[in-house]
Amino acid sequence: MSSAFASTCAIAALIATAGCSRAPTTPRVDAPPMLSASTTPSPPAQLTPARAQSFLARSLEAEARGLADPFVGITTNGKAREGLFPVRSTGVSTAPVREAAETFLAALSSSQRAKTLFSVDDSEWRSWMNQHFYIRRGVGFDEMNTSQRDAAFALMRASLSAKGLQLSRDIMKLNHTLAELNNNDFEQYGEWLYWITIMGTPSATEPWGWQIDGHHLIINYFVLGDQVVMTPSFFGSEPVVATSGKYAGTAILQAEQDKGLAFMRSLSEAQRRQATVRTAKTGNDNVGEAFKDNVVLDYAGIRASALSGAQREQLLDLAGEFVKNMRDGHARVKLDEVRAHLDETYFAWIGGTEPNGVFYYRIHSPVLLIEFDHQLPVGIRHLFTGERMPVREHVHAVIRTPNGNDYGKDVLKQHYQKHPHPH
């Protein structure tokens, strides 16, 4: 669907409108083509023709709407704050990630590699969605053989902490459970309906990254030297706890849920009033999900500077539950960055504080945005009676880097300023 990067970095006529910002180079003879997100994705083979047509139309409509505006990033006023994300050495090697990516690519067939590789500044980064109907690009776990799946999981293992890898695998397993709860509808749901793309060429010095995209699991992983940006990331599930079926006993996001409520309940009555945006929790409240890269979101709730020392550490610990899905060394680097901006960090709450209630909370600073939300039932709504209200069995959690550095875009911009990559 596109030609390989040649000396002019040309792309086939079908995707002639797509940009390219890699330096002009002569590729290896066996180099696979670099695709662009402007190519039309192929619906999974298991979909019926009617459903495939519907899903594809909805997907392309979402992309056209969501990618209409250039990337700015999450901001408080529409303008990204500068100087927050310098290009620097972290002292934490990314060599294991690079080597795992190279091994994964080598394990793929030439046709699989051809649809997996994109340029490092392609809009494929922004082309992700939590919802199950979205038609993804890249290579799917459903079409991988056992050794290829092992290589894909090895890439995730090298990039994530043990916690992050376990969370990712459990989300995939719970998507199988969701199929079981819908009369074994493995056409729409399933453990292997997740796709991987590689942006750029894995390198020790040049920018590159990878993405996994599927129902309730999205990780964007940008690498430059030994710097890593792992946002936007999306973790969720419906159900959150499997009580039956193949993966009975699997449960996710319980610590994030329980620690969030415990932190809110630990606040004084006056602090709770300050943190509370709204006590009624009747719908979905996340604002930074798919195709919301440019949301303008002002600070709300209680500022960390108004907390005691112990409360500030408790808030950092809560943020760590999300940040620590990254590989341990890079998680420490990120948490140091969060701590440096702790006085500018806000905690906001929607809902009540009863032990088994539903709620939304947000941790928002210049360098981190975390949202945790109990959502309305969708895939398992048939299991609930009465008025449709948010439930604990459907959770969405989003982690972003505000002020223009989601997908590592601010770091990438600075790299290009120092090392121009002509089109």
C-alpha atoms as one frame of an Amber mdcrd trajectory, in Angstrom:
protein
   0.000   0.000   0.000   3.001   2.253   0.243   6.537   2.227  -1.093   9.615
   1.757   1.068  11.478   4.785   2.342  13.872   5.610  -0.489  16.213   8.564
  -0.865  13.249  10.904  -1.267  11.194   9.347   1.537   8.359   8.971  -0.990
   5.086   7.303  -0.201   2.788   5.649  -2.695   0.070   7.719  -4.365  -2.635
   6.142  -2.261  -1.256   7.915   0.816   0.376  10.874  -0.869  -1.136  13.317
   1.589   0.637  11.738   4.563   3.784  13.425   5.901   7.185  11.920   6.552
   9.892  13.336   8.733  12.589  10.697   8.749  15.939  11.750   7.347  16.479
  10.757   3.712  18.296   7.447   3.735  18.758   4.458   1.510  17.021   1.501
   3.154  18.352  -2.027   3.338  17.290  -4.217   0.455  15.061  -6.165   2.838
  13.633  -3.097   4.564   9.825  -3.310   4.844   7.645  -0.420   3.751   6.692
   2.310   6.165   2.942   2.817   6.187   0.859   5.839   7.058  -2.237   5.980
   9.217  -4.042   7.488   6.246  -4.180   3.974   4.787  -7.532   2.262   5.272
  -7.280  -0.457   7.933  -8.535  -3.970   7.226 -11.376  -5.287   9.421 -10.572
  -8.506  11.329 -11.386 -11.625   9.350 -13.861 -12.981  11.889 -16.327 -10.094
  11.415 -19.386 -10.650   9.273 -19.445  -8.462   6.144 -22.229  -6.263   7.497
 -20.515  -5.745  10.843 -17.145  -5.167   9.172 -18.640  -2.451   6.993 -20.345
  -0.786   9.975 -17.252  -0.948  12.195 -15.011   0.434   9.451 -17.349   3.351
   8.727 -17.554   4.235  12.419 -13.781   3.952  12.786 -12.974   6.217   9.850
 -15.551   8.746  11.034 -13.951   8.810  14.505 -10.493   9.304  12.972 -11.636
  12.073  10.642 -13.189  13.930  13.544 -10.483  13.162  16.096  -7.497  13.965
  13.880  -8.953  17.066  12.223  -6.886  19.435  14.376  -3.089  19.423  14.745
  -1.739  18.022  17.989  -1.425  20.510  20.866  -1.758  18.295  23.920  -3.774
  18.467  27.114  -3.647  22.032  28.446  -5.380  24.231  30.984  -5.865  27.149
  28.578  -5.261  25.904  25.036  -1.533  26.665  25.053   1.093  24.129  26.083
   3.479  25.236  28.802   7.061  25.074  27.538  10.276  23.902  29.171   8.812
  20.985  31.124  10.356  18.070  29.225  14.025  18.607  28.333  15.875  16.092
  26.193  18.258  14.482  28.665  19.845  11.259  29.790  17.922   9.348  32.452
  20.653   6.804  33.129  18.131   3.981  32.600  19.017   1.853  29.586  16.416
   1.221  26.895  18.585  -1.404  25.186  16.343  -4.304  26.332  13.321  -2.589
  24.779  15.130  -1.946  21.500  16.442  -5.508  21.308  13.001  -6.954  22.054
  11.450  -4.794  19.329  14.055  -5.952  16.820  13.410  -9.578  17.773   9.655
  -9.068  17.415  10.009  -7.529  13.964  12.347 -10.338  12.873   9.751 -12.903
  13.974   7.095 -11.458  11.666   6.577 -12.409   8.050   7.369  -9.791   5.431
   3.669  -9.054   4.930   3.141  -8.680   8.690   6.114  -6.329   9.009   4.811
  -4.315   6.076   1.627  -3.428   7.949   3.310  -3.022  11.342   5.896  -0.295
  10.588   5.051   3.424  10.483   7.188   6.554  10.466   8.012   7.923  13.908
   5.909  11.069  13.475   2.929   9.374  11.832  -0.609  10.080  13.017  -0.892
   6.360  13.773   0.243   7.333  17.282  -3.014   9.248  17.729  -5.161   6.628
  15.990  -6.257   4.548  18.967  -9.572   3.901  20.659 -10.752   1.985  23.668
 -14.043   0.884  22.133 -14.231  -2.604  20.691 -15.602  -1.634  17.263 -12.532
   0.361  16.263 -10.612  -1.154  13.335  -6.893  -1.060  14.143  -3.808  -1.058
  11.969  -0.747  -3.181  12.652  -0.376  -6.889  13.294  -2.946  -8.600  15.513
  -2.285 -11.190  18.189  -5.072 -13.178  16.553  -2.930 -13.686  13.433   0.352
 -14.368  15.245   1.724 -17.851  15.749   2.982 -18.932  19.158   6.569 -17.744
  18.662   5.381 -14.382  17.345   3.089 -13.922  20.358   5.991 -14.813  22.624
   8.084 -12.114  20.922   5.262  -9.580  21.283   4.926 -10.324  24.982   8.710
 -10.141  25.328   8.543  -6.594  23.957   5.893  -5.732  26.526   7.899  -7.447
  29.278  11.018  -5.431  28.413   9.035  -2.188  28.374   6.717  -2.611  31.344
   7.050  -3.513  34.983   5.823  -6.896  36.189   2.730  -5.049  37.421   2.163
  -3.406  34.049   2.591  -6.644  32.135   0.236  -8.511  34.458  -2.366  -5.749
  34.156  -2.134  -5.826  30.359  -2.477  -9.611  30.168  -5.388  -9.623  32.605
  -7.231  -6.989  30.546  -6.823  -9.205  27.477  -8.126 -12.191  29.431 -11.126
 -10.242  30.727 -11.996  -9.369  27.133 -12.389 -13.132  26.686 -14.641 -13.155
  29.749 -16.743 -10.386  28.187 -17.271 -12.598  25.130 -18.355 -15.468  27.381
 -20.865 -13.178  29.112 -22.323 -12.279  25.709 -23.257 -15.766  24.549 -19.662
 -16.498  23.522 -19.509 -13.578  21.091 -15.883 -14.023  20.054 -16.556 -12.102
  16.871 -16.541  -8.811  18.786 -14.533  -9.693  21.903 -11.636 -11.958  22.733
  -8.208 -12.349  24.304  -6.275 -11.912  21.068  -8.067  -8.913  19.525  -5.132
  -6.552  20.171  -2.768  -5.018  17.636   0.844  -3.828  17.715   2.508  -1.173
  15.578   6.121   0.029  15.563   6.794   3.694  14.840  10.242   4.443  13.404
  13.181   2.059  13.492  14.305   0.705  16.888  17.476   2.653  17.641  19.851
   3.598  20.450  19.988   7.226  19.312  17.060   7.989  16.992  13.428   8.374
  18.122  11.101   5.398  17.768   8.370   3.634  19.679   5.596   1.074  19.752
   1.878   0.921  20.435  -0.579  -1.747  21.509  -4.219  -0.961  20.764  -7.360
  -2.896  21.595 -10.497  -2.971  23.710  -9.675  -1.451  27.119  -5.901  -1.644
  26.577  -3.823   1.034  24.865  -0.145   1.751  25.497   1.863   4.326  23.550
   5.588   3.864  24.242   7.952   6.500  22.833  11.741   6.125  23.104  14.555
   8.613  22.489  17.954   7.467  23.722  17.284   6.380  27.289  14.187   8.574
  27.693  10.730   6.997  27.663   7.249   8.527  27.467   4.501   5.953  28.076
   1.391   8.024  27.430  -1.382   8.090  26.526  -2.080   4.792  28.253  -5.534
   3.354  28.814  -6.334   0.494  31.179  -9.826  -0.781  31.874 -12.273  -3.630
  31.618 -15.881  -4.759  31.691 -16.166  -6.839  33.801 -13.397  -5.873  36.211
 -13.585  -9.182  38.089 -14.198 -12.526  36.381 -16.434 -14.680  38.591 -16.858
 -17.485  36.067 -15.471 -18.897  32.844 -11.979 -19.644  31.576 -10.334 -16.842
  33.538 -12.400 -16.927  36.743 -10.616 -15.075  39.535  -8.926 -12.525  37.276
  -9.323  -8.993  38.646  -7.827  -5.621  37.733  -7.507  -2.053  39.065  -8.546
  -2.957  42.595  -5.622  -1.178  44.260  -6.205   1.921  42.118  -9.858   1.881
  43.132  -9.339   1.181  46.821  -6.400   3.549  47.303  -8.295   6.351  45.566
 -11.244   5.955  47.893  -8.973   5.588  50.926  -7.179   8.822  50.059 -10.438
  10.722  49.672 -11.781   9.310  52.954  -8.530  10.264  54.728  -9.086  13.958
  53.995 -10.655  16.208  56.574 -14.241  17.298  56.017 -13.069  20.705  54.804
 -10.514  19.116  52.470 -13.149  16.764  51.061 -15.397  19.696  50.255 -12.515
  21.359  48.461 -11.678  18.211  46.493 -15.260  17.448  45.497 -16.371  18.682
  42.093 -19.770  16.976  42.276 -21.357  14.450  44.631 -23.764  12.959  42.077
 -22.171  10.248  39.950 -24.727   9.386  37.256 -22.654   8.954  34.083 -19.190
   8.679  32.596 -16.765  11.432  33.617 -13.406  10.726  31.928 -12.429  13.547
  29.572  -9.038  12.409  28.190  -9.911   9.253  26.298  -9.578   8.417  22.583
  -9.158  11.321  20.157  -9.129  13.821  23.039  -5.486  14.824  22.635  -6.241
  18.549  22.751  -8.685  18.731  25.652  -8.598  22.010  27.561  -8.968  21.015
  31.199  -8.476  23.502  33.995  -7.280  22.419  37.405  -9.989  21.475  39.886
 -10.243  20.096  43.389  -7.745  20.454  46.193  -4.163  21.530  45.554  -1.402
  19.368  47.015   0.147  22.424  48.638  -2.916  22.431  50.941  -2.207  18.871
  52.104  -0.119  17.695  55.032   3.203  15.983  54.434   1.670  12.557  55.038
  -1.225  13.323  52.688   1.165  14.469  49.980   3.049  11.173  50.229  -0.257
   9.301  50.074  -1.182  11.196  46.915   2.196  10.355  45.354   1.669   6.718
  46.281  -1.707   6.791  44.536  -0.144   8.298  41.409   2.511   5.609  41.611
  -0.095   2.888  41.180  -0.498   4.120  37.612   3.040   5.295  36.830   4.551
   2.038  38.053   3.116   0.161  35.098   6.276   1.436  33.387   9.557  -0.411
  33.659  10.865   0.210  37.178  13.751   2.554  36.345  11.697   4.783  34.084
   8.842   4.780  36.594  11.244   6.241  39.174  12.301   8.912  36.682   8.667
   9.822  36.034   7.740   9.893  39.722  10.691  12.210  40.410   9.257  14.499
  37.738   5.815  14.308  39.366   7.290  15.052  42.792   9.088  18.111  41.412
   5.678  19.549  40.460   3.775  18.316  43.499   2.880  21.812  44.729   1.105
  22.360  41.383  -0.792  19.072  41.552  -4.555  18.862  42.127  -6.833  16.048
  43.260 -10.482  16.184  42.153 -13.387  13.875  43.035 -16.870  13.112  41.710
 -19.255  10.863  43.643 -19.767   9.780  47.207 -17.367   8.186  49.670 -19.381
   5.182  50.845 -17.338   1.948  50.972 -18.875   0.294  47.889 -19.880   3.405
  45.974 -18.965   4.506  42.470 -16.773   7.521  41.781 -14.365   9.347  39.536
 -11.081  10.913  40.581  -8.395  12.899  38.816  -4.759  13.675  39.616  -3.681
  16.623  37.487  -0.327  18.400  37.349   1.716  20.115  34.629   3.441  16.783
  33.889   0.803  14.150  34.679  -2.920  13.562  34.231  -4.544  10.473  35.724
  -8.251   9.723  35.503 -10.050   6.809  37.177 -13.728   6.361  36.368 -16.490
   3.907  37.214 -18.510   3.759  34.002 -22.033   2.959  32.848 -22.495  -0.712
  31.928 -22.258  -1.392  28.187 -21.159  -4.907  27.319 -22.733  -6.381  30.464
 -25.723  -4.088  30.836 -27.974  -7.141  30.487 -26.672  -8.303  33.875 -28.010
  -5.204  35.649 -31.623  -4.311  36.319 -33.221  -0.981  37.074 -31.969   2.471
  36.183 -28.763   2.542  34.159 -26.085   3.939  36.458 -22.285   3.617  36.727
 -21.053   0.323  38.176 -17.842  -0.946  39.690 -17.717  -3.675  37.061 -16.831
  -1.226  34.280 -13.712   0.874  34.881 -11.682   3.202  32.653  -8.299   4.598
  33.690  -6.340   7.035  31.530  -2.779   8.318  32.020  -1.526  11.266  29.985
   1.359  13.716  29.843  -0.098  17.243  29.572   1.494  20.246  27.892   2.347
  18.614  24.615   4.386  15.550  25.543   1.897  12.747  24.976   3.470  10.345
  22.463   6.786  12.055  23.350   5.884  14.812  20.903   7.573  17.660  22.786
  10.773  15.627  23.157  10.569  14.674  19.466  10.133  18.325  18.469  13.221
  19.307  20.440  15.181  16.461  18.854  14.233  17.669  15.386  15.221  21.223
  16.287  18.716  20.012  17.153  18.924  17.364  14.457  16.829  18.432  11.454
  15.194  15.592   9.553  14.272  17.042   6.143  11.205  15.710   4.382
